[in-house]
Each structure stands twice: as structure tokens, then as C-alpha cells.
Amino acid sequence: MMAQALLMPGAECCHEQINQMITDVDKDGGGAIDFDEFVLMMMANIGERDTKEELMKAFRIIDQDNNGNISVDDIKQELH
């Protein structure tokens, strides 16, 4: 699954890239993205072709606090 591969330790994605990927799809500018924005980010940036169910699994893994949003901090925690 591409979404999980992106977040594996040692993935070739730096924090600046993550910030930019989120900024590109963060509609309200709050610094966090919801599931629909996550899907857009995955499709736009890495050509994600996983099903919505697979993307939801990845989203839930990253959304450590289960607030329905993924922040840069959530992604950074998942990378470490």
C-alpha cells in the first residue's frame, strides 16, 4: 500500500515535503487535513491508487489522537 509505504521509517520524504503536501490540500489553512483532503494529497503527490478502504486504514494509523484530522505532527510521529 503506497500510503503506508510513504510513512514507513526511512521513507524518502522530508518534513518540508510533508508540510508542503499538507498545505497544498488544507482547505481551511488550519495545518491539519481531514480524510477527503488526505485522499487528494495521496492522489496528487504520489499517484495513490489504493481503495478508499485502504486509505482509511492508513489515515486511522496516522491520526494517532483520533480527532479526524492529520497534522504535520501526526505524520512526524508516525515517521519516528
All heavy atoms as a GROMACS GRO file, in nm:
protein
  621
    1MET      N    1   0.085  -0.117   0.000
    1MET     CA    2   0.000   0.000   0.000
    1MET      C    3   0.090   0.124   0.000
    1MET      O    4   0.175   0.141   0.085
    1MET     CB    5  -0.090  -0.004   0.123
    1MET     CG    6  -0.170   0.121   0.141
    1MET     SD    7  -0.258   0.138   0.299
    1MET     CE    8  -0.362  -0.002   0.299
    2MET      N    9   0.068   0.211  -0.094
    2MET     CA   10   0.152   0.329  -0.110
    2MET      C   11   0.141   0.422   0.012
    2MET      O   12   0.240   0.480   0.054
    2MET     CB   13   0.113   0.406  -0.236
    2MET     CG   14   0.152   0.336  -0.363
    2MET     SD   15   0.330   0.328  -0.385
    2MET     CE   16   0.366   0.500  -0.412
    3ALA      N   17   0.022   0.437   0.068
    3ALA     CA   18   0.005   0.528   0.181
    3ALA      C   19   0.090   0.484   0.299
    3ALA      O   20   0.155   0.566   0.363
    3ALA     CB   21  -0.143   0.534   0.223
    4GLN      N   22   0.093   0.356   0.327
    4GLN     CA   23   0.175   0.307   0.437
    4GLN      C   24   0.323   0.316   0.402
    4GLN      O   25   0.405   0.345   0.487
    4GLN     CB   26   0.136   0.164   0.473
    4GLN     CG   27   0.002   0.159   0.542
    4GLN     CD   28  -0.042   0.018   0.575
    4GLN    OE1   29   0.000  -0.078   0.512
    4GLN    NE2   30  -0.128   0.007   0.674
    5ALA      N   31   0.358   0.291   0.277
    5ALA     CA   32   0.498   0.299   0.236
    5ALA      C   33   0.552   0.441   0.255
    5ALA      O   34   0.666   0.460   0.294
    5ALA     CB   35   0.513   0.256   0.090
    6LEU      N   36   0.469   0.540   0.229
    6LEU     CA   37   0.509   0.679   0.247
    6LEU      C   38   0.549   0.706   0.391
    6LEU      O   39   0.640   0.784   0.418
    6LEU     CB   40   0.393   0.773   0.209
    6LEU     CG   41   0.409   0.920   0.242
    6LEU    CD1   42   0.517   0.983   0.155
    6LEU    CD2   43   0.279   0.993   0.226
    7LEU      N   44   0.483   0.639   0.484
    7LEU     CA   45   0.503   0.668   0.625
    7LEU      C   46   0.595   0.570   0.697
    7LEU      O   47   0.611   0.579   0.817
    7LEU     CB   48   0.366   0.670   0.694
    7LEU     CG   49   0.274   0.775   0.633
    7LEU    CD1   50   0.134   0.759   0.687
    7LEU    CD2   51   0.326   0.914   0.659
    8MET      N   52   0.656   0.480   0.625
    8MET     CA   53   0.747   0.385   0.686
    8MET      C   54   0.873   0.458   0.732
    8MET      O   55   0.918   0.551   0.666
    8MET     CB   56   0.785   0.274   0.587
    8MET     CG   57   0.672   0.180   0.556
    8MET     SD   58   0.718   0.056   0.435
    8MET     CE   59   0.849  -0.029   0.520
    9PRO      N   60   0.929   0.414   0.846
    9PRO     CA   61   1.055   0.475   0.888
    9PRO      C   62   1.158   0.465   0.776
    9PRO      O   63   1.168   0.364   0.707
    9PRO     CB   64   1.096   0.390   1.008
    9PRO     CG   65   0.967   0.336   1.060
    9PRO     CD   66   0.881   0.314   0.938
   10GLY      N   67   1.229   0.574   0.755
   10GLY     CA   68   1.328   0.577   0.649
   10GLY      C   69   1.272   0.616   0.513
   10GLY      O   70   1.343   0.617   0.414
   11ALA      N   71   1.144   0.648   0.507
   11ALA     CA   72   1.084   0.688   0.380
   11ALA      C   73   1.154   0.813   0.330
   11ALA      O   74   1.198   0.898   0.407
   11ALA     CB   75   0.935   0.715   0.397
   12GLU      N   76   1.166   0.824   0.199
   12GLU     CA   77   1.237   0.936   0.137
   12GLU      C   78   1.146   1.058   0.127
   12GLU      O   79   1.122   1.110   0.020
   12GLU     CB   80   1.287   0.894  -0.002
   12GLU     CG   81   1.387   0.782   0.000
   12GLU     CD   82   1.517   0.823   0.069
   12GLU    OE1   83   1.561   0.937   0.051
   12GLU    OE2   84   1.572   0.740   0.142
   13CYS      N   85   1.097   1.104   0.238
   13CYS     CA   86   1.009   1.220   0.239
   13CYS      C   87   1.049   1.307   0.357
   13CYS      O   88   1.038   1.266   0.472
   13CYS     CB   89   0.864   1.173   0.252
   13CYS     SG   90   0.745   1.302   0.224
   14CYS      N   91   1.097   1.424   0.330
   14CYS     CA   92   1.144   1.511   0.438
   14CYS      C   93   1.027   1.592   0.495
   14CYS      O   94   0.920   1.601   0.437
   14CYS     CB   95   1.255   1.602   0.391
   14CYS     SG   96   1.201   1.734   0.282
   15HIS      N   97   1.053   1.653   0.609
   15HIS     CA   98   0.949   1.729   0.678
   15HIS      C   99   0.899   1.847   0.595
   15HIS      O  100   0.780   1.879   0.597
   15HIS     CB  101   1.001   1.778   0.814
   15HIS     CG  102   1.035   1.666   0.906
   15HIS    ND1  103   0.941   1.576   0.950
   15HIS    CD2  104   1.152   1.628   0.960
   15HIS    CE1  105   0.998   1.488   1.028
   15HIS    NE2  106   1.128   1.516   1.036
   16GLU      N  107   0.987   1.910   0.519
   16GLU     CA  108   0.945   2.020   0.433
   16GLU      C  109   0.847   1.972   0.326
   16GLU      O  110   0.749   2.040   0.295
   16GLU     CB  111   1.065   2.086   0.367
   16GLU     CG  112   1.152   2.163   0.463
   16GLU     CD  113   1.279   2.216   0.398
   16GLU    OE1  114   1.294   2.205   0.275
   16GLU    OE2  115   1.363   2.268   0.473
   17GLN      N  116   0.873   1.854   0.271
   17GLN     CA  117   0.782   1.798   0.171
   17GLN      C  118   0.647   1.766   0.233
   17GLN      O  119   0.543   1.791   0.172
   17GLN     CB  120   0.841   1.670   0.111
   17GLN     CG  121   0.958   1.694   0.018
   17GLN     CD  122   1.022   1.564  -0.024
   17GLN    OE1  123   1.055   1.480   0.059
   17GLN    NE2  124   1.041   1.547  -0.153
   18ILE      N  125   0.647   1.711   0.354
   18ILE     CA  126   0.522   1.680   0.422
   18ILE      C  127   0.443   1.808   0.447
   18ILE      O  128   0.323   1.814   0.420
   18ILE     CB  129   0.549   1.606   0.555
   18ILE    CG1  130   0.608   1.468   0.527
   18ILE    CG2  131   0.421   1.595   0.638
   18ILE    CD1  132   0.665   1.399   0.649
   19ASN      N  133   0.511   1.910   0.498
   19ASN     CA  134   0.444   2.039   0.520
   19ASN      C  135   0.381   2.091   0.392
   19ASN      O  136   0.267   2.139   0.392
   19ASN     CB  137   0.542   2.143   0.575
   19ASN     CG  138   0.581   2.119   0.718
   19ASN    OD1  139   0.508   2.058   0.794
   19ASN    ND2  140   0.698   2.169   0.755
   20GLN      N  141   0.454   2.085   0.282
   20GLN     CA  142   0.402   2.135   0.155
   20GLN      C  143   0.286   2.051   0.105
   20GLN      O  144   0.187   2.105   0.055
   20GLN     CB  145   0.513   2.140   0.050
   20GLN     CG  146   0.470   2.210  -0.078
   20GLN     CD  147   0.426   2.354  -0.054
   20GLN    OE1  148   0.498   2.431   0.007
   20GLN    NE2  149   0.308   2.390  -0.102
   21MET      N  150   0.295   1.919   0.119
   21MET     CA  151   0.187   1.831   0.075
   21MET      C  152   0.058   1.864   0.150
   21MET      O  153  -0.049   1.870   0.091
   21MET     CB  154   0.226   1.684   0.097
   21MET     CG  155   0.332   1.636   0.001
   21MET     SD  156   0.406   1.476   0.047
   21MET     CE  157   0.266   1.366   0.040
   22ILE      N  158   0.070   1.887   0.281
   22ILE     CA  159  -0.048   1.920   0.361
   22ILE      C  160  -0.100   2.059   0.324
   22ILE      O  161  -0.220   2.078   0.304
   22ILE     CB  162  -0.017   1.909   0.512
   22ILE    CG1  163  -0.004   1.760   0.548
   22ILE    CG2  164  -0.125   1.976   0.596
   22ILE    CD1  165   0.033   1.733   0.691
   23THR      N  166  -0.011   2.155   0.312
   23THR     CA  167  -0.051   2.291   0.276
   23THR      C  168  -0.126   2.293   0.143
   23THR      O  169  -0.224   2.367   0.128
   23THR     CB  170   0.073   2.383   0.268
   23THR    OG1  171   0.135   2.385   0.397
   23THR    CG2  172   0.036   2.523   0.228
   24ASP      N  173  -0.082   2.213   0.049
   24ASP     CA  174  -0.145   2.210  -0.084
   24ASP      C  175  -0.292   2.169  -0.080
   24ASP      O  176  -0.369   2.209  -0.167
   24ASP     CB  177  -0.068   2.118  -0.178
   24ASP     CG  178   0.067   2.173  -0.219
   24ASP    OD1  179   0.092   2.294  -0.199
   24ASP    OD2  180   0.147   2.094  -0.273
   25VAL      N  181  -0.331   2.086   0.018
   25VAL     CA  182  -0.470   2.037   0.022
   25VAL      C  183  -0.549   2.084   0.142
   25VAL      O  184  -0.668   2.059   0.152
   25VAL     CB  185  -0.475   1.882   0.014
   25VAL    CG1  186  -0.419   1.831  -0.116
   25VAL    CG2  187  -0.406   1.818   0.133
   26ASP      N  188  -0.486   2.156   0.233
   26ASP     CA  189  -0.550   2.204   0.356
   26ASP      C  190  -0.641   2.322   0.324
   26ASP      O  191  -0.596   2.436   0.319
   26ASP     CB  192  -0.443   2.241   0.458
   26ASP     CG  193  -0.501   2.285   0.590
   26ASP    OD1  194  -0.620   2.260   0.616
   26ASP    OD2  195  -0.425   2.346   0.669
   27LYS      N  196  -0.769   2.296   0.304
   27LYS     CA  197  -0.863   2.398   0.258
   27LYS      C  198  -0.882   2.514   0.356
   27LYS      O  199  -0.895   2.627   0.316
   27LYS     CB  200  -0.998   2.334   0.229
   27LYS     CG  201  -0.995   2.238   0.114
   27LYS     CD  202  -1.128   2.168   0.095
   27LYS     CE  203  -1.115   2.061  -0.011
   27LYS     NZ  204  -1.229   1.972  -0.012
   28ASP      N  205  -0.885   2.483   0.486
   28ASP     CA  206  -0.910   2.590   0.583
   28ASP      C  207  -0.783   2.651   0.640
   28ASP      O  208  -0.789   2.745   0.720
   28ASP     CB  209  -1.001   2.542   0.696
   28ASP     CG  210  -0.937   2.435   0.784
   28ASP    OD1  211  -0.818   2.401   0.763
   28ASP    OD2  212  -1.008   2.385   0.873
   29GLY      N  213  -0.667   2.601   0.599
   29GLY     CA  214  -0.541   2.657   0.643
   29GLY      C  215  -0.508   2.632   0.789
   29GLY      O  216  -0.420   2.697   0.846
   30GLY      N  217  -0.574   2.534   0.851
   30GLY     CA  218  -0.553   2.506   0.992
   30GLY      C  219  -0.431   2.422   1.024
   30GLY      O  220  -0.401   2.398   1.140
   31GLY      N  221  -0.363   2.375   0.922
   31GLY     CA  222  -0.243   2.295   0.945
   31GLY      C  223  -0.269   2.148   0.962
   31GLY      O  224  -0.179   2.071   0.992
   32ALA      N  225  -0.394   2.105   0.943
   32ALA     CA  226  -0.431   1.964   0.952
   32ALA      C  227  -0.528   1.933   0.839
   32ALA      O  228  -0.597   2.022   0.788
   32ALA     CB  229  -0.494   1.932   1.086
   33ILE      N  230  -0.531   1.807   0.798
   33ILE     CA  231  -0.620   1.768   0.689
   33ILE      C  232  -0.715   1.658   0.734
   33ILE      O  233  -0.681   1.576   0.818
   33ILE     CB  234  -0.539   1.721   0.566
   33ILE    CG1  235  -0.443   1.606   0.600
   33ILE    CG2  236  -0.464   1.838   0.505
   33ILE    CD1  237  -0.372   1.546   0.481
   34ASP      N  238  -0.835   1.660   0.677
   34ASP     CA  239  -0.931   1.555   0.706
   34ASP      C  240  -0.914   1.443   0.604
   34ASP      O  241  -0.824   1.448   0.519
   34ASP     CB  242  -1.074   1.610   0.708
   34ASP     CG  243  -1.120   1.668   0.575
   34ASP    OD1  244  -1.060   1.637   0.468
   34ASP    OD2  245  -1.216   1.747   0.576
   35PHE      N  246  -0.999   1.340   0.611
   35PHE     CA  247  -0.983   1.224   0.524
   35PHE      C  248  -0.992   1.261   0.377
   35PHE      O  249  -0.911   1.215   0.296
   35PHE     CB  250  -1.084   1.114   0.559
   35PHE     CG  251  -1.073   0.996   0.468
   35PHE    CD1  252  -0.962   0.912   0.474
   35PHE    CD2  253  -1.171   0.969   0.374
   35PHE    CE1  254  -0.950   0.803   0.389
   35PHE    CE2  255  -1.160   0.860   0.290
   35PHE     CZ  256  -1.049   0.776   0.297
   36ASP      N  257  -1.089   1.342   0.339
   36ASP     CA  258  -1.104   1.379   0.198
   36ASP      C  259  -0.981   1.452   0.146
   36ASP      O  260  -0.935   1.428   0.034
   36ASP     CB  261  -1.229   1.464   0.176
   36ASP     CG  262  -1.358   1.385   0.197
   36ASP    OD1  263  -1.356   1.262   0.177
   36ASP    OD2  264  -1.459   1.446   0.233
   37GLU      N  265  -0.925   1.539   0.228
   37GLU     CA  266  -0.803   1.610   0.189
   37GLU      C  267  -0.685   1.514   0.182
   37GLU      O  268  -0.597   1.527   0.096
   37GLU     CB  269  -0.774   1.724   0.288
   37GLU     CG  270  -0.877   1.835   0.281
   37GLU     CD  271  -0.870   1.932   0.397
   37GLU    OE1  272  -0.831   1.891   0.509
   37GLU    OE2  273  -0.903   2.050   0.376
   38PHE      N  274  -0.682   1.415   0.273
   38PHE     CA  275  -0.578   1.313   0.271
   38PHE      C  276  -0.580   1.236   0.139
   38PHE      O  277  -0.477   1.213   0.077
   38PHE     CB  278  -0.597   1.218   0.390
   38PHE     CG  279  -0.503   1.100   0.393
   38PHE    CD1  280  -0.370   1.118   0.429
   38PHE    CD2  281  -0.548   0.973   0.365
   38PHE    CE1  282  -0.283   1.010   0.435
   38PHE    CE2  283  -0.461   0.864   0.371
   38PHE     CZ  284  -0.329   0.883   0.406
   39VAL      N  285  -0.700   1.198   0.096
   39VAL     CA  286  -0.714   1.126  -0.032
   39VAL      C  287  -0.661   1.213  -0.145
   39VAL      O  288  -0.586   1.166  -0.230
   39VAL     CB  289  -0.861   1.084  -0.057
   39VAL    CG1  290  -0.879   1.030  -0.198
   39VAL    CG2  291  -0.905   0.981   0.046
   40LEU      N  292  -0.699   1.341  -0.148
   40LEU     CA  293  -0.649   1.432  -0.251
   40LEU      C  294  -0.497   1.441  -0.248
   40LEU      O  295  -0.431   1.440  -0.352
   40LEU     CB  296  -0.710   1.571  -0.233
   40LEU     CG  297  -0.857   1.588  -0.266
   40LEU    CD1  298  -0.903   1.728  -0.227
   40LEU    CD2  299  -0.882   1.562  -0.413
   41MET      N  300  -0.441   1.451  -0.126
   41MET     CA  301  -0.296   1.461  -0.112
   41MET      C  302  -0.228   1.336  -0.167
   41MET      O  303  -0.130   1.346  -0.241
   41MET     CB  304  -0.259   1.479   0.036
   41MET     CG  305  -0.109   1.488   0.060
   41MET     SD  306  -0.066   1.501   0.235
   41MET     CE  307  -0.082   1.330   0.286
   42MET      N  308  -0.280   1.220  -0.134
   42MET     CA  309  -0.218   1.096  -0.178
   42MET      C  310  -0.227   1.082  -0.330
   42MET      O  311  -0.132   1.042  -0.395
   42MET     CB  312  -0.284   0.976  -0.110
   42MET     CG  313  -0.268   0.977   0.042
   42MET     SD  314  -0.098   0.989   0.100
   42MET     CE  315  -0.037   0.828   0.056
   43MET      N  316  -0.339   1.118  -0.387
   43MET     CA  317  -0.356   1.109  -0.532
   43MET      C  318  -0.267   1.210  -0.605
   43MET      O  319  -0.207   1.178  -0.707
   43MET     CB  320  -0.503   1.127  -0.569
   43MET     CG  321  -0.589   1.010  -0.526
   43MET     SD  322  -0.767   1.037  -0.549
   43MET     CE  323  -0.776   1.085  -0.718
   44ALA      N  324  -0.260   1.331  -0.552
   44ALA     CA  325  -0.186   1.437  -0.620
   44ALA      C  326  -0.035   1.420  -0.609
   44ALA      O  327   0.037   1.451  -0.703
   44ALA     CB  328  -0.225   1.573  -0.562
   45ASN      N  329   0.013   1.370  -0.496
   45ASN     CA  330   0.156   1.370  -0.472
   45ASN      C  331   0.226   1.239  -0.500
   45ASN      O  332   0.343   1.241  -0.537
   45ASN     CB  333   0.184   1.413  -0.327
   45ASN     CG  334   0.155   1.559  -0.308
   45ASN    OD1  335   0.227   1.643  -0.357
   45ASN    ND2  336   0.047   1.588  -0.239
   46ILE      N  337   0.159   1.128  -0.483
   46ILE     CA  338   0.228   1.002  -0.508
   46ILE      C  339   0.150   0.909  -0.598
   46ILE      O  340   0.181   0.792  -0.609
   46ILE     CB  341   0.267   0.930  -0.377
   46ILE    CG1  342   0.144   0.895  -0.294
   46ILE    CG2  343   0.366   1.013  -0.298
   46ILE    CD1  344   0.178   0.809  -0.174
   47GLY      N  345   0.046   0.962  -0.662
   47GLY     CA  346  -0.030   0.880  -0.755
   47GLY      C  347  -0.098   0.763  -0.688
   47GLY      O  348  -0.107   0.654  -0.744
   48GLU      N  349  -0.147   0.784  -0.566
   48GLU     CA  350  -0.208   0.677  -0.487
   48GLU      C  351  -0.319   0.609  -0.566
   48GLU      O  352  -0.405   0.674  -0.623
   48GLU     CB  353  -0.265   0.736  -0.358
   48GLU     CG  354  -0.325   0.635  -0.266
   48GLU     CD  355  -0.223   0.532  -0.220
   48GLU    OE1  356  -0.124   0.569  -0.159
   48GLU    OE2  357  -0.246   0.415  -0.248
   49ARG      N  358  -0.316   0.479  -0.567
   49ARG     CA  359  -0.418   0.402  -0.638
   49ARG      C  360  -0.488   0.303  -0.546
   49ARG      O  361  -0.561   0.217  -0.589
   49ARG     CB  362  -0.354   0.323  -0.754
   49ARG     CG  363  -0.288   0.413  -0.858
   49ARG     CD  364  -0.393   0.492  -0.936
   49ARG     NE  365  -0.329   0.572  -1.039
   49ARG     CZ  366  -0.323   0.704  -1.038
   49ARG    NH1  367  -0.376   0.772  -0.940
   49ARG    NH2  368  -0.265   0.769  -1.135
   50ASP      N  369  -0.466   0.315  -0.415
   50ASP     CA  370  -0.532   0.227  -0.320
   50ASP      C  371  -0.680   0.260  -0.312
   50ASP      O  372  -0.723   0.371  -0.346
   50ASP     CB  373  -0.470   0.241  -0.180
   50ASP     CG  374  -0.329   0.186  -0.174
   50ASP    OD1  375  -0.295   0.099  -0.256
   50ASP    OD2  376  -0.253   0.230  -0.087
   51THR      N  377  -0.758   0.166  -0.263
   51THR     CA  378  -0.901   0.189  -0.247
   51THR      C  379  -0.924   0.285  -0.131
   51THR      O  380  -0.836   0.305  -0.047
   51THR     CB  381  -0.975   0.057  -0.217
   51THR    OG1  382  -0.931   0.008  -0.090
   51THR    CG2  383  -0.951  -0.046  -0.326
   52LYS      N  384  -1.044   0.340  -0.125
   52LYS     CA  385  -1.076   0.430  -0.014
   52LYS      C  386  -1.065   0.357   0.119
   52LYS      O  387  -1.023   0.415   0.219
   52LYS     CB  388  -1.215   0.490  -0.030
   52LYS     CG  389  -1.216   0.612  -0.117
   52LYS     CD  390  -1.334   0.699  -0.085
   52LYS     CE  391  -1.313   0.833  -0.154
   52LYS     NZ  392  -1.409   0.932  -0.112
   53GLU      N  393  -1.098   0.229   0.121
   53GLU     CA  394  -1.088   0.150   0.244
   53GLU      C  395  -0.942   0.140   0.289
   53GLU      O  396  -0.911   0.158   0.408
   53GLU     CB  397  -1.144   0.010   0.221
   53GLU     CG  398  -1.140  -0.078   0.345
   53GLU     CD  399  -1.203  -0.213   0.319
   53GLU    OE1  400  -1.322  -0.219   0.283
   53GLU    OE2  401  -1.131  -0.313   0.336
   54GLU      N  402  -0.851   0.116   0.195
   54GLU     CA  403  -0.709   0.108   0.229
   54GLU      C  404  -0.657   0.244   0.275
   54GLU      O  405  -0.578   0.253   0.370
   54GLU     CB  406  -0.629   0.058   0.109
   54GLU     CG  407  -0.656  -0.087   0.077
   54GLU     CD  408  -0.597  -0.130  -0.056
   54GLU    OE1  409  -0.594  -0.047  -0.149
   54GLU    OE2  410  -0.557  -0.246  -0.067
   55LEU      N  411  -0.702   0.350   0.210
   55LEU     CA  412  -0.661   0.484   0.251
   55LEU      C  413  -0.715   0.519   0.389
   55LEU      O  414  -0.647   0.582   0.470
   55LEU     CB  415  -0.706   0.588   0.148
   55LEU     CG  416  -0.630   0.587   0.016
   55LEU    CD1  417  -0.696   0.680  -0.084
   55LEU    CD2  418  -0.485   0.624   0.036
   56MET      N  419  -0.837   0.474   0.419
   56MET     CA  420  -0.895   0.499   0.552
   56MET      C  421  -0.813   0.428   0.659
   56MET      O  422  -0.788   0.483   0.767
   56MET     CB  423  -1.041   0.454   0.558
   56MET     CG  424  -1.104   0.477   0.694
   56MET     SD  425  -1.099   0.649   0.755
   56MET     CE  426  -1.236   0.720   0.669
   57LYS      N  427  -0.767   0.306   0.631
   57LYS     CA  428  -0.682   0.234   0.727
   57LYS      C  429  -0.555   0.314   0.753
   57LYS      O  430  -0.514   0.330   0.868
   57LYS     CB  431  -0.647   0.095   0.675
   57LYS     CG  432  -0.761  -0.003   0.678
   57LYS     CD  433  -0.716  -0.137   0.621
   57LYS     CE  434  -0.833  -0.231   0.604
   57LYS     NZ  435  -0.791  -0.358   0.541
   58ALA      N  436  -0.492   0.363   0.647
   58ALA     CA  437  -0.370   0.443   0.662
   58ALA      C  438  -0.399   0.571   0.738
   58ALA      O  439  -0.323   0.611   0.827
   58ALA     CB  440  -0.309   0.474   0.526
   59PHE      N  441  -0.511   0.636   0.706
   59PHE     CA  442  -0.549   0.760   0.774
   59PHE      C  443  -0.565   0.736   0.923
   59PHE      O  444  -0.514   0.814   1.005
   59PHE     CB  445  -0.681   0.812   0.714
   59PHE     CG  446  -0.725   0.945   0.770
   59PHE    CD1  447  -0.679   1.062   0.715
   59PHE    CD2  448  -0.814   0.951   0.876
   59PHE    CE1  449  -0.720   1.186   0.765
   59PHE    CE2  450  -0.855   1.073   0.927
   59PHE     CZ  451  -0.809   1.191   0.871
   60ARG      N  452  -0.630   0.628   0.960
   60ARG     CA  453  -0.652   0.597   1.102
   60ARG      C  454  -0.521   0.568   1.175
   60ARG      O  455  -0.506   0.602   1.291
   60ARG     CB  456  -0.748   0.481   1.116
   60ARG     CG  457  -0.889   0.519   1.082
   60ARG     CD  458  -0.985   0.404   1.099
   60ARG     NE  459  -1.120   0.446   1.068
   60ARG     CZ  460  -1.210   0.366   1.012
   60ARG    NH1  461  -1.179   0.241   0.981
   60ARG    NH2  462  -1.330   0.412   0.987
   61ILE      N  463  -0.427   0.507   1.106
   61ILE     CA  464  -0.296   0.480   1.166
   61ILE      C  465  -0.225   0.612   1.196
   61ILE      O  466  -0.166   0.630   1.303
   61ILE     CB  467  -0.210   0.392   1.073
   61ILE    CG1  468  -0.266   0.250   1.069
   61ILE    CG2  469  -0.064   0.392   1.117
   61ILE    CD1  470  -0.205   0.162   0.960
   62ILE      N  471  -0.231   0.705   1.104
   62ILE     CA  472  -0.163   0.833   1.120
   62ILE      C  473  -0.233   0.922   1.222
   62ILE      O  474  -0.168   0.992   1.299
   62ILE     CB  475  -0.151   0.906   0.984
   62ILE    CG1  476  -0.078   0.820   0.884
   62ILE    CG2  477  -0.081   1.041   1.002
   62ILE    CD1  478  -0.093   0.866   0.741
   63ASP      N  479  -0.366   0.918   1.223
   63ASP     CA  480  -0.446   1.001   1.314
   63ASP      C  481  -0.441   0.943   1.455
   63ASP      O  482  -0.538   0.889   1.506
   63ASP     CB  483  -0.590   1.010   1.262
   63ASP     CG  484  -0.679   1.100   1.345
   63ASP    OD1  485  -0.627   1.183   1.422
   63ASP    OD2  486  -0.802   1.087   1.333
   64GLN      N  487  -0.326   0.959   1.519
   64GLN     CA  488  -0.299   0.898   1.650
   64GLN      C  489  -0.398   0.942   1.758
   64GLN      O  490  -0.432   0.863   1.845
   64GLN     CB  491  -0.157   0.930   1.695
   64GLN     CG  492  -0.050   0.869   1.608
   64GLN     CD  493  -0.038   0.719   1.627
   64GLN    OE1  494  -0.042   0.670   1.739
   64GLN    NE2  495  -0.026   0.648   1.518
   65ASP      N  496  -0.443   1.065   1.755
   65ASP     CA  497  -0.534   1.114   1.858
   65ASP      C  498  -0.681   1.096   1.822
   65ASP      O  499  -0.770   1.140   1.895
   65ASP     CB  500  -0.504   1.259   1.894
   65ASP     CG  501  -0.508   1.352   1.774
   65ASP    OD1  502  -0.547   1.309   1.665
   65ASP    OD2  503  -0.468   1.469   1.790
   66ASN      N  504  -0.707   1.034   1.708
   66ASN     CA  505  -0.844   1.002   1.662
   66ASN      C  506  -0.936   1.123   1.661
   66ASN      O  507  -1.054   1.112   1.692
   66ASN     CB  508  -0.904   0.891   1.750
   66ASN     CG  509  -0.830   0.762   1.735
   66ASN    OD1  510  -0.799   0.718   1.625
   66ASN    ND2  511  -0.799   0.700   1.848
   67ASN      N  512  -0.883   1.237   1.616
   67ASN     CA  513  -0.966   1.356   1.609
   67ASN      C  514  -1.023   1.380   1.469
   67ASN      O  515  -1.088   1.481   1.445
   67ASN     CB  516  -0.890   1.480   1.658
   67ASN     CG  517  -0.777   1.521   1.566
   67ASN    OD1  518  -0.745   1.453   1.469
   67ASN    ND2  519  -0.713   1.632   1.599
   68GLY      N  520  -0.995   1.289   1.376
   68GLY     CA  521  -1.047   1.302   1.241
   68GLY      C  522  -0.965   1.390   1.150
   68GLY      O  523  -1.005   1.418   1.037
   69ASN      N  524  -0.848   1.432   1.198
   69ASN     CA  525  -0.758   1.516   1.120
   69ASN      C  526  -0.616   1.466   1.135
   69ASN      O  527  -0.580   1.410   1.238
   69ASN     CB  528  -0.763   1.662   1.167
   69ASN     CG  529  -0.894   1.727   1.134
   69ASN    OD1  530  -0.930   1.741   1.018
   69ASN    ND2  531  -0.967   1.766   1.236
   70ILE      N  532  -0.537   1.489   1.032
   70ILE     CA  533  -0.395   1.456   1.036
   70ILE      C  534  -0.317   1.586   1.031
   70ILE      O  535  -0.336   1.667   0.940
   70ILE     CB  536  -0.355   1.368   0.915
   70ILE    CG1  537  -0.424   1.233   0.922
   70ILE    CG2  538  -0.204   1.352   0.910
   70ILE    CD1  539  -0.398   1.148   0.799
   71SER      N  540  -0.230   1.604   1.129
   71SER     CA  541  -0.145   1.722   1.132
   71SER      C  542  -0.004   1.682   1.092
   71SER      O  543   0.029   1.563   1.083
   71SER     CB  544  -0.142   1.783   1.272
   71SER     OG  545  -0.078   1.695   1.362
   72VAL      N  546   0.081   1.779   1.069
   72VAL     CA  547   0.220   1.752   1.040
   72VAL      C  548   0.281   1.674   1.156
   72VAL      O  549   0.358   1.580   1.137
   72VAL     CB  550   0.298   1.883   1.014
   72VAL    CG1  551   0.446   1.857   1.003
   72VAL    CG2  552   0.246   1.951   0.889
   73ASP      N  553   0.245   1.710   1.279
   73ASP     CA  554   0.296   1.640   1.397
   73ASP      C  555   0.255   1.492   1.397
   73ASP      O  556   0.334   1.406   1.435
   73ASP     CB  557   0.251   1.707   1.525
   73ASP     CG  558   0.318   1.841   1.549
   73ASP    OD1  559   0.428   1.864   1.494
   73ASP    OD2  560   0.260   1.924   1.620
   74ASP      N  561   0.131   1.462   1.356
   74ASP     CA  562   0.087   1.323   1.347
   74ASP      C  563   0.176   1.244   1.252
   74ASP      O  564   0.217   1.132   1.281
   74ASP     CB  565  -0.059   1.313   1.298
   74ASP     CG  566  -0.161   1.361   1.399
   74ASP    OD1  567  -0.134   1.355   1.521
   74ASP    OD2  568  -0.269   1.404   1.356
   75ILE      N  569   0.205   1.304   1.138
   75ILE     CA  570   0.288   1.237   1.038
   75ILE      C  571   0.431   1.220   1.090
   75ILE      O  572   0.491   1.114   1.077
   75ILE     CB  573   0.285   1.311   0.904
   75ILE    CG1  574   0.144   1.303   0.844
   75ILE    CG2  575   0.388   1.252   0.806
   75ILE    CD1  576   0.123   1.384   0.719
   76LYS      N  577   0.483   1.324   1.153
   76LYS     CA  578   0.618   1.315   1.209
   76LYS      C  579   0.627   1.204   1.313
   76LYS      O  580   0.726   1.131   1.316
   76LYS     CB  581   0.659   1.449   1.270
   76LYS     CG  582   0.690   1.555   1.167
   76LYS     CD  583   0.727   1.686   1.234
   76LYS     CE  584   0.750   1.796   1.134
   76LYS     NZ  585   0.777   1.925   1.198
   77GLN      N  586   0.526   1.190   1.398
   77GLN     CA  587   0.525   1.083   1.497
   77GLN      C  588   0.526   0.948   1.430
   77GLN      O  589   0.593   0.856   1.475
   77GLN     CB  590   0.402   1.094   1.588
   77GLN     CG  591   0.412   1.200   1.692
   77GLN     CD  592   0.292   1.199   1.783
   77GLN    OE1  593   0.179   1.172   1.742
   77GLN    NE2  594   0.314   1.232   1.909
   78GLU      N  595   0.452   0.933   1.324
   78GLU     CA  596   0.445   0.806   1.253
   78GLU      C  597   0.577   0.772   1.186
   78GLU      O  598   0.614   0.657   1.173
   78GLU     CB  599   0.332   0.809   1.150
   78GLU     CG  600   0.298   0.676   1.091
   78GLU     CD  601   0.250   0.574   1.192
   78GLU    OE1  602   0.185   0.610   1.293
   78GLU    OE2  603   0.275   0.454   1.170
   79LEU      N  604   0.652   0.873   1.144
   79LEU     CA  605   0.780   0.851   1.078
   79LEU      C  606   0.889   0.810   1.175
   79LEU      O  607   0.990   0.755   1.134
   79LEU     CB  608   0.822   0.976   1.002
   79LEU     CG  609   0.743   1.008   0.876
   79LEU    CD1  610   0.784   1.143   0.821
   79LEU    CD2  611   0.760   0.900   0.772
   80HIS      N  612   0.871   0.839   1.302
   80HIS     CA  613   0.978   0.808   1.400
   80HIS      C  614   0.946   0.688   1.480
   80HIS      O  615   0.859   0.628   1.498
   80HIS     CB  616   1.001   0.926   1.493
   80HIS     CG  617   1.055   1.045   1.419
   80HIS    ND1  618   1.182   1.049   1.369
   80HIS    CD2  619   0.998   1.162   1.387
   80HIS    CE1  620   1.201   1.165   1.310
   80HIS    NE2  621   1.090   1.235   1.318
   0.00000   0.00000   0.00000
